[in-house]
């Protein structure tokens, strides 16, 4: 019997969250970081391991064919790596998130707002425990190869994420957390209907199974397949998020702590695009082809809408959120273009976007901690006062817009080059959005960091990045550069997943294989 590495990956942060809550003071924070680093070591250790050797499968609820089954193909490994890297980075970034007094005198005993931020409801240790719990649940979502197990952890991720939003952040954090929860529960309810439908079809021959391998290629009537596809797709489109079910994200990003927003957008929201590849394409190949024109239209609308809203945003956190709406549109475009090249690019884009989005949220958080505001009108000339902070904002922004040499470029290029031969019109429209990306990033940089130093900036931006803050952002910058310059190993890892997905939908790739891309 091989060592259960995947179970360890799932349970270690969950156990860590319990231990952190049991401790107090600095001991709790140190324990949280120790568990996060141990999880990072385990996550890195499994990357070179054979996927077949990592697989685990144990009977769970035999009467309905449910299994405790875990697996890790190239796409899963990539998302595991992204998740285990970001959690310790976020913990370090939010090292003092609960240090402010949790009760402040005010009317009727209510907490008093300061610079648009309410004092935290709970301690730093509580934030870290919730982050570890979210990490464990998210990893189980990526690793589950049983549909019921996937659904349980899909819903379970809502619990820690809700409290991470509601416990720390802006004055509207409770409303934002509720909006996030309602949208997510709606998606979960629709997904549950789809899961039940898959079980009913599987059980029709008297031998039910919820293993994803057994559900792949399951014969079903055309109408049934289309309805089930719609159920799964809606759930994942909410999570992704895509227009028009994206409206929860800007509010959440504006009100939550930057660390919580980083975990939400960089890792948790990847469940949406992951689910489209893992389930929509595999379970419903004919329906996926049937829905392609509609899905690609939504993807291009998301790309353009997100970019235009980012250009018009005066709130830096909302700007980053809208850029993510645009980027998820690119990912969905690559998924439903039905070529190995574009799908490989989409999977790789999940990684690059994770690093760049987290970096943008955290850098904006550093600005907000100094200025007490995230409105671009409250800054001006900041690069003269905080040149290092200005530099990391610029690098993160350039990665976001897909500058060659940074991580997002390879994914964006593969998506558009792979989709070009089949969906020229959609790609041509998407290319225009890449120009808009340069506009929203450079406009934000110009308004915040260039020009004469404003009185408010001079008063508040009195110190550049601290040693801790540099330690937070340095790994993200290094990884964006590494995967921008050396994308080959990651592309090699995920190419088999893309090839298998194309087999499921019976699509032949007109483009040459990119399994050796970047070499």
SULBEL-V722648 format. One record per pair of residues at least 4 apart in sequence whose ideal C-beta (glycine too) atoms are under 7 Angstrom apart, sorted by the first residue. I is the first residue (numbers start at 1). J is the second residue. If there is no record, write none. Layout:
BEGIN
i=I j=J
i=I j=J
END
This chain:
BEGIN
i=2 j=53
i=4 j=8
i=4 j=56
i=5 j=9
i=5 j=42
i=5 j=46
i=5 j=54
i=6 j=10
i=6 j=54
i=6 j=56
i=6 j=70
i=6 j=72
i=6 j=143
i=7 j=11
i=7 j=56
i=7 j=70
i=8 j=12
i=8 j=42
i=9 j=39
i=9 j=42
i=9 j=43
i=9 j=80
i=9 j=139
i=10 j=14
i=10 j=136
i=10 j=139
i=10 j=140
i=10 j=143
i=11 j=15
i=11 j=136
i=12 j=16
i=12 j=35
i=12 j=38
i=12 j=39
i=12 j=42
i=13 j=17
i=13 j=35
i=13 j=39
i=13 j=132
i=13 j=133
i=13 j=135
i=13 j=136
i=14 j=133
i=14 j=136
i=15 j=19
i=16 j=20
i=16 j=32
i=16 j=35
i=16 j=132
i=17 j=21
i=17 j=129
i=17 j=132
i=17 j=133
i=18 j=22
i=19 j=23
i=19 j=31
i=20 j=28
i=20 j=31
i=20 j=32
i=20 j=125
i=20 j=128
i=20 j=129
i=20 j=132
i=21 j=125
i=21 j=126
i=21 j=129
i=23 j=27
i=23 j=28
i=23 j=31
i=23 j=125
i=24 j=28
i=26 j=30
i=27 j=31
i=28 j=32
i=28 j=125
i=29 j=33
i=29 j=95
i=29 j=124
i=29 j=125
i=29 j=128
i=30 j=34
i=31 j=35
i=32 j=36
i=32 j=91
i=32 j=128
i=32 j=129
i=32 j=132
i=33 j=37
i=33 j=88
i=33 j=91
i=34 j=38
i=35 j=39
i=35 j=132
i=36 j=40
i=36 j=87
i=36 j=88
i=36 j=91
i=36 j=132
i=37 j=41
i=37 j=88
i=38 j=42
i=39 j=43
i=39 j=84
i=39 j=87
i=39 j=135
i=40 j=44
i=40 j=84
i=40 j=85
i=40 j=88
i=41 j=45
i=42 j=46
i=43 j=80
i=43 j=81
i=43 j=84
i=46 j=54
i=46 j=72
i=46 j=77
i=47 j=77
i=47 j=81
i=49 j=53
i=49 j=54
i=50 j=54
i=51 j=55
i=51 j=71
i=51 j=72
i=51 j=73
i=54 j=72
i=55 j=70
i=55 j=71
i=56 j=69
i=56 j=70
i=57 j=67
i=57 j=69
i=58 j=67
i=58 j=68
i=59 j=67
i=60 j=66
i=60 j=67
i=60 j=68
i=61 j=66
i=64 j=199
i=64 j=208
i=64 j=210
i=65 j=202
i=65 j=208
i=65 j=209
i=65 j=210
i=66 j=146
i=66 j=148
i=66 j=210
i=67 j=146
i=67 j=210
i=67 j=211
i=68 j=149
i=69 j=145
i=69 j=146
i=69 j=149
i=69 j=211
i=70 j=143
i=70 j=144
i=70 j=145
i=71 j=76
i=71 j=143
i=71 j=145
i=72 j=76
i=72 j=77
i=72 j=80
i=72 j=143
i=73 j=497
i=74 j=78
i=74 j=493
i=74 j=494
i=74 j=496
i=74 j=497
i=75 j=79
i=75 j=274
i=75 j=277
i=75 j=347
i=75 j=494
i=75 j=497
i=76 j=80
i=76 j=142
i=76 j=143
i=77 j=81
i=77 j=493
i=78 j=82
i=78 j=347
i=78 j=351
i=78 j=490
i=78 j=493
i=78 j=494
i=79 j=83
i=79 j=142
i=79 j=270
i=79 j=274
i=79 j=350
i=80 j=84
i=80 j=139
i=80 j=142
i=81 j=85
i=82 j=86
i=82 j=267
i=82 j=351
i=82 j=354
i=83 j=87
i=83 j=135
i=83 j=138
i=83 j=139
i=83 j=267
i=85 j=89
i=85 j=475
i=86 j=90
i=86 j=262
i=86 j=263
i=86 j=266
i=86 j=267
i=86 j=354
i=86 j=358
i=87 j=91
i=87 j=131
i=87 j=135
i=88 j=92
i=89 j=93
i=89 j=358
i=89 j=472
i=89 j=475
i=89 j=476
i=90 j=94
i=90 j=131
i=90 j=259
i=90 j=262
i=90 j=263
i=91 j=128
i=91 j=131
i=92 j=468
i=92 j=471
i=92 j=472
i=93 j=258
i=93 j=259
i=93 j=362
i=93 j=365
i=93 j=472
i=94 j=127
i=94 j=257
i=94 j=259
i=95 j=124
i=95 j=468
i=96 j=124
i=97 j=120
i=97 j=124
i=97 j=127
i=97 j=168
i=97 j=257
i=97 j=259
i=98 j=120
i=98 j=122
i=98 j=123
i=98 j=124
i=98 j=126
i=98 j=127
i=99 j=124
i=100 j=119
i=100 j=120
i=101 j=119
i=102 j=119
i=102 j=120
i=102 j=121
i=102 j=122
i=103 j=111
i=104 j=111
i=104 j=112
i=104 j=119
i=105 j=112
i=106 j=110
i=106 j=111
i=106 j=112
i=111 j=118
i=111 j=119
i=113 j=117
i=113 j=118
i=113 j=171
i=115 j=372
i=115 j=373
i=116 j=170
i=116 j=171
i=116 j=373
i=117 j=169
i=117 j=170
i=118 j=170
i=118 j=171
i=118 j=173
i=120 j=167
i=120 j=168
i=121 j=167
i=122 j=126
i=122 j=127
i=122 j=167
i=124 j=128
i=125 j=129
i=126 j=130
i=126 j=167
i=127 j=131
i=127 j=164
i=127 j=167
i=127 j=168
i=128 j=132
i=129 j=133
i=130 j=134
i=130 j=160
i=130 j=163
i=130 j=164
i=131 j=135
i=131 j=164
i=131 j=263
i=132 j=136
i=133 j=137
i=133 j=160
i=134 j=138
i=134 j=157
i=134 j=160
i=134 j=161
i=134 j=164
i=134 j=263
i=135 j=139
i=136 j=140
i=137 j=141
i=137 j=153
i=137 j=156
i=137 j=157
i=137 j=160
i=138 j=142
i=138 j=157
i=138 j=267
i=138 j=268
i=139 j=143
i=140 j=144
i=140 j=153
i=141 j=150
i=141 j=153
i=141 j=154
i=141 j=157
i=141 j=271
i=142 j=274
i=144 j=149
i=144 j=150
i=144 j=153
i=145 j=211
i=145 j=212
i=145 j=213
i=146 j=150
i=146 j=210
i=146 j=211
i=146 j=212
i=147 j=151
i=147 j=195
i=147 j=198
i=147 j=210
i=147 j=212
i=147 j=215
i=148 j=152
i=148 j=195
i=148 j=210
i=149 j=153
i=150 j=154
i=151 j=155
i=151 j=191
i=151 j=192
i=151 j=195
i=152 j=156
i=153 j=157
i=154 j=188
i=154 j=191
i=154 j=271
i=155 j=188
i=157 j=161
i=157 j=268
i=158 j=162
i=158 j=181
i=158 j=184
i=159 j=163
i=160 j=164
i=161 j=165
i=161 j=264
i=161 j=268
i=162 j=166
i=162 j=177
i=162 j=180
i=162 j=181
i=163 j=167
i=164 j=256
i=164 j=260
i=165 j=169
i=165 j=173
i=165 j=176
i=165 j=177
i=165 j=180
i=165 j=252
i=165 j=255
i=165 j=256
i=165 j=260
i=166 j=173
i=166 j=174
i=166 j=177
i=168 j=257
i=168 j=260
i=169 j=173
i=169 j=255
i=169 j=256
i=169 j=257
i=170 j=254
i=170 j=255
i=172 j=176
i=172 j=255
i=173 j=177
i=173 j=255
i=173 j=256
i=174 j=178
i=175 j=179
i=176 j=180
i=176 j=251
i=176 j=252
i=176 j=255
i=176 j=256
i=177 j=181
i=178 j=182
i=179 j=183
i=179 j=248
i=179 j=251
i=180 j=184
i=180 j=248
i=180 j=252
i=181 j=185
i=182 j=186
i=183 j=187
i=183 j=238
i=183 j=245
i=183 j=248
i=184 j=188
i=184 j=238
i=185 j=189
i=186 j=190
i=186 j=238
i=187 j=191
i=187 j=234
i=187 j=235
i=187 j=238
i=187 j=239
i=188 j=192
i=188 j=235
i=190 j=194
i=190 j=231
i=190 j=234
i=190 j=235
i=191 j=195
i=191 j=231
i=191 j=232
i=191 j=235
i=192 j=196
i=193 j=197
i=193 j=231
i=194 j=198
i=194 j=228
i=194 j=231
i=194 j=232
i=195 j=199
i=196 j=200
i=197 j=201
i=197 j=228
i=198 j=202
i=198 j=215
i=198 j=228
i=198 j=283
i=199 j=203
i=199 j=208
i=199 j=210
i=200 j=204
i=201 j=218
i=201 j=220
i=202 j=208
i=202 j=209
i=202 j=210
i=202 j=214
i=202 j=215
i=202 j=218
i=203 j=208
i=209 j=214
i=210 j=215
i=211 j=215
i=212 j=216
i=215 j=283
i=216 j=282
i=216 j=283
i=216 j=504
i=220 j=224
i=220 j=225
i=221 j=225
i=222 j=226
i=222 j=286
i=223 j=227
i=224 j=228
i=225 j=229
i=225 j=284
i=225 j=286
i=225 j=287
i=226 j=230
i=226 j=287
i=226 j=290
i=227 j=231
i=228 j=232
i=228 j=284
i=229 j=233
i=229 j=280
i=229 j=284
i=229 j=287
i=229 j=288
i=229 j=291
i=230 j=234
i=231 j=235
i=232 j=236
i=232 j=275
i=232 j=279
i=232 j=280
i=233 j=237
i=233 j=276
i=233 j=280
i=234 j=238
i=235 j=239
i=236 j=240
i=236 j=272
i=236 j=275
i=236 j=276
i=236 j=280
i=237 j=242
i=237 j=245
i=237 j=272
i=238 j=245
i=239 j=269
i=239 j=271
i=239 j=272
i=240 j=269
i=240 j=272
i=240 j=273
i=240 j=328
i=240 j=332
i=241 j=245
i=241 j=246
i=241 j=249
i=241 j=269
i=241 j=272
i=241 j=325
i=241 j=328
i=242 j=246
i=242 j=298
i=242 j=302
i=242 j=328
i=242 j=329
i=242 j=332
i=243 j=298
i=243 j=301
i=243 j=302
i=243 j=305
i=243 j=325
i=246 j=325
i=248 j=252
i=249 j=253
i=249 j=321
i=249 j=324
i=249 j=325
i=250 j=254
i=250 j=318
i=250 j=321
i=250 j=322
i=251 j=255
i=252 j=256
i=252 j=264
i=253 j=261
i=253 j=317
i=253 j=318
i=253 j=320
i=253 j=321
i=254 j=315
i=254 j=317
i=254 j=318
i=256 j=260
i=256 j=261
i=258 j=262
i=258 j=361
i=258 j=362
i=258 j=364
i=258 j=365
i=259 j=263
i=260 j=264
i=261 j=265
i=261 j=317
i=261 j=361
i=262 j=266
i=262 j=358
i=262 j=361
i=262 j=362
i=263 j=267
i=263 j=268
i=264 j=268
i=264 j=269
i=265 j=269
i=265 j=324
i=265 j=357
i=266 j=354
i=266 j=357
i=266 j=358
i=267 j=354
i=270 j=274
i=270 j=350
i=270 j=354
i=271 j=275
i=272 j=276
i=273 j=277
i=273 j=328
i=273 j=331
i=273 j=332
i=273 j=335
i=273 j=346
i=273 j=350
i=274 j=278
i=275 j=279
i=275 j=280
i=276 j=280
i=276 j=281
i=276 j=332
i=276 j=335
i=277 j=281
i=277 j=335
i=277 j=501
i=278 j=282
i=279 j=283
i=280 j=284
i=280 j=288
i=281 j=285
i=281 j=288
i=281 j=501
i=281 j=504
i=281 j=505
i=282 j=501
i=282 j=504
i=284 j=288
i=285 j=289
i=285 j=504
i=285 j=505
i=285 j=506
i=286 j=290
i=287 j=291
i=288 j=292
i=288 j=505
i=289 j=505
i=291 j=295
i=292 j=296
i=292 j=336
i=293 j=297
i=294 j=298
i=295 j=299
i=295 j=332
i=295 j=336
i=296 j=300
i=296 j=333
i=296 j=336
i=296 j=423
i=296 j=426
i=297 j=301
i=298 j=302
i=299 j=303
i=299 j=329
i=299 j=332
i=299 j=333
i=299 j=336
i=300 j=304
i=300 j=329
i=300 j=333
i=300 j=426
i=300 j=429
i=300 j=430
i=301 j=305
i=302 j=306
i=302 j=325
i=302 j=326
i=302 j=328
i=302 j=329
i=303 j=307
i=303 j=326
i=303 j=329
i=303 j=330
i=303 j=430
i=303 j=433
i=304 j=308
i=304 j=433
i=305 j=309
i=305 j=325
i=306 j=310
i=306 j=322
i=306 j=323
i=306 j=325
i=306 j=326
i=306 j=329
i=307 j=311
i=307 j=326
i=307 j=433
i=307 j=436
i=307 j=437
i=307 j=440
i=308 j=312
i=308 j=436
i=309 j=313
i=309 j=322
i=310 j=319
i=310 j=322
i=310 j=323
i=310 j=326
i=310 j=440
i=311 j=436
i=311 j=439
i=311 j=440
i=311 j=443
i=313 j=318
i=313 j=319
i=313 j=322
i=314 j=375
i=314 j=376
i=314 j=377
i=315 j=319
i=315 j=374
i=315 j=375
i=316 j=320
i=316 j=364
i=316 j=374
i=316 j=376
i=316 j=444
i=317 j=321
i=317 j=364
i=317 j=374
i=318 j=322
i=319 j=323
i=319 j=440
i=319 j=444
i=320 j=324
i=320 j=357
i=320 j=360
i=320 j=361
i=320 j=364
i=321 j=325
i=322 j=326
i=323 j=327
i=323 j=400
i=323 j=440
i=324 j=328
i=324 j=357
i=325 j=329
i=326 j=433
i=327 j=331
i=327 j=353
i=328 j=332
i=329 j=333
i=330 j=334
i=330 j=349
i=330 j=412
i=330 j=415
i=330 j=430
i=331 j=335
i=331 j=346
i=331 j=349
i=331 j=350
i=332 j=336
i=333 j=337
i=333 j=415
i=333 j=419
i=333 j=426
i=333 j=430
i=334 j=342
i=334 j=343
i=334 j=345
i=334 j=346
i=334 j=349
i=334 j=415
i=334 j=418
i=334 j=419
i=335 j=343
i=335 j=346
i=337 j=342
i=337 j=418
i=337 j=419
i=337 j=422
i=337 j=423
i=338 j=422
i=338 j=502
i=338 j=505
i=338 j=507
i=339 j=343
i=339 j=418
i=339 j=419
i=339 j=422
i=339 j=509
i=339 j=510
i=339 j=511
i=340 j=344
i=340 j=498
i=340 j=499
i=340 j=502
i=340 j=509
i=340 j=513
i=341 j=345
i=341 j=414
i=341 j=417
i=341 j=418
i=341 j=509
i=341 j=511
i=341 j=514
i=342 j=346
i=342 j=414
i=342 j=415
i=342 j=418
i=342 j=419
i=343 j=347
i=343 j=498
i=343 j=501
i=343 j=502
i=344 j=348
i=344 j=414
i=344 j=491
i=344 j=494
i=344 j=495
i=344 j=498
i=344 j=514
i=345 j=349
i=345 j=411
i=345 j=413
i=345 j=414
i=345 j=415
i=345 j=418
i=346 j=411
i=346 j=415
i=347 j=494
i=347 j=497
i=347 j=498
i=348 j=352
i=348 j=410
i=348 j=411
i=348 j=414
i=348 j=487
i=348 j=490
i=348 j=491
i=348 j=494
i=349 j=353
i=349 j=408
i=349 j=411
i=349 j=412
i=349 j=415
i=350 j=354
i=351 j=355
i=351 j=407
i=351 j=483
i=351 j=490
i=352 j=356
i=352 j=407
i=352 j=408
i=352 j=411
i=352 j=483
i=353 j=357
i=353 j=408
i=354 j=358
i=355 j=359
i=355 j=407
i=355 j=476
i=355 j=479
i=355 j=480
i=356 j=360
i=356 j=396
i=356 j=399
i=356 j=400
i=356 j=407
i=356 j=408
i=356 j=480
i=357 j=361
i=358 j=362
i=358 j=476
i=359 j=363
i=359 j=396
i=359 j=473
i=359 j=476
i=359 j=477
i=360 j=364
i=360 j=396
i=360 j=397
i=360 j=400
i=361 j=365
i=362 j=366
i=362 j=472
i=362 j=473
i=363 j=367
i=363 j=389
i=363 j=392
i=363 j=393
i=363 j=396
i=363 j=473
i=364 j=368
i=364 j=374
i=365 j=369
i=366 j=370
i=366 j=389
i=366 j=465
i=366 j=469
i=367 j=371
i=367 j=374
i=367 j=389
i=368 j=372
i=368 j=373
i=368 j=374
i=370 j=460
i=370 j=461
i=371 j=378
i=371 j=379
i=371 j=460
i=371 j=461
i=372 j=460
i=373 j=378
i=376 j=444
i=376 j=447
i=376 j=448
i=378 j=456
i=379 j=447
i=379 j=448
i=379 j=454
i=379 j=457
i=380 j=451
i=380 j=452
i=380 j=453
i=380 j=454
i=380 j=457
i=381 j=450
i=381 j=451
i=381 j=452
i=381 j=453
i=381 j=454
i=381 j=457
i=382 j=386
i=382 j=390
i=382 j=448
i=382 j=449
i=382 j=457
i=382 j=461
i=383 j=387
i=383 j=390
i=383 j=449
i=383 j=450
i=384 j=453
i=385 j=453
i=385 j=457
i=385 j=458
i=385 j=461
i=386 j=390
i=386 j=461
i=386 j=464
i=387 j=391
i=387 j=464
i=388 j=392
i=388 j=464
i=388 j=465
i=389 j=393
i=389 j=464
i=389 j=465
i=390 j=394
i=390 j=449
i=391 j=395
i=392 j=396
i=392 j=473
i=392 j=477
i=393 j=397
i=393 j=445
i=393 j=449
i=394 j=398
i=394 j=445
i=395 j=399
i=395 j=477
i=396 j=400
i=397 j=401
i=397 j=441
i=397 j=445
i=398 j=403
i=398 j=406
i=399 j=403
i=399 j=406
i=399 j=407
i=399 j=408
i=399 j=480
i=400 j=408
i=400 j=437
i=400 j=441
i=401 j=437
i=401 j=438
i=401 j=441
i=402 j=408
i=402 j=409
i=402 j=412
i=402 j=434
i=402 j=437
i=403 j=409
i=404 j=409
i=405 j=409
i=405 j=484
i=405 j=485
i=406 j=480
i=406 j=481
i=406 j=484
i=407 j=480
i=407 j=483
i=407 j=484
i=408 j=412
i=409 j=413
i=409 j=484
i=410 j=414
i=410 j=484
i=410 j=487
i=410 j=518
i=411 j=415
i=412 j=416
i=413 j=417
i=414 j=418
i=414 j=514
i=415 j=419
i=416 j=420
i=416 j=427
i=416 j=430
i=416 j=431
i=418 j=511
i=419 j=423
i=419 j=426
i=419 j=427
i=420 j=424
i=420 j=427
i=421 j=510
i=421 j=511
i=423 j=427
i=424 j=428
i=425 j=429
i=426 j=430
i=427 j=431
i=432 j=436
i=433 j=437
i=435 j=439
i=436 j=440
i=437 j=441
i=438 j=442
i=439 j=443
i=440 j=444
i=441 j=445
i=442 j=446
i=443 j=447
i=444 j=448
i=445 j=449
i=446 j=450
i=453 j=457
i=453 j=458
i=454 j=458
i=455 j=459
i=456 j=460
i=457 j=461
i=465 j=469
i=465 j=470
i=466 j=470
i=467 j=471
i=468 j=472
i=469 j=473
i=470 j=474
i=473 j=477
i=474 j=478
i=475 j=479
i=476 j=480
i=477 j=481
i=478 j=482
i=479 j=483
i=480 j=484
i=481 j=485
i=482 j=486
i=483 j=487
i=483 j=490
i=486 j=518
i=487 j=491
i=487 j=517
i=487 j=518
i=488 j=492
i=488 j=516
i=488 j=517
i=488 j=518
i=488 j=519
i=489 j=493
i=490 j=494
i=491 j=495
i=491 j=514
i=491 j=517
i=491 j=518
i=492 j=515
i=492 j=516
i=494 j=498
i=495 j=499
i=495 j=513
i=495 j=514
i=495 j=515
i=496 j=500
i=497 j=501
i=498 j=502
i=499 j=503
i=500 j=504
i=501 j=505
i=502 j=507
i=502 j=509
END
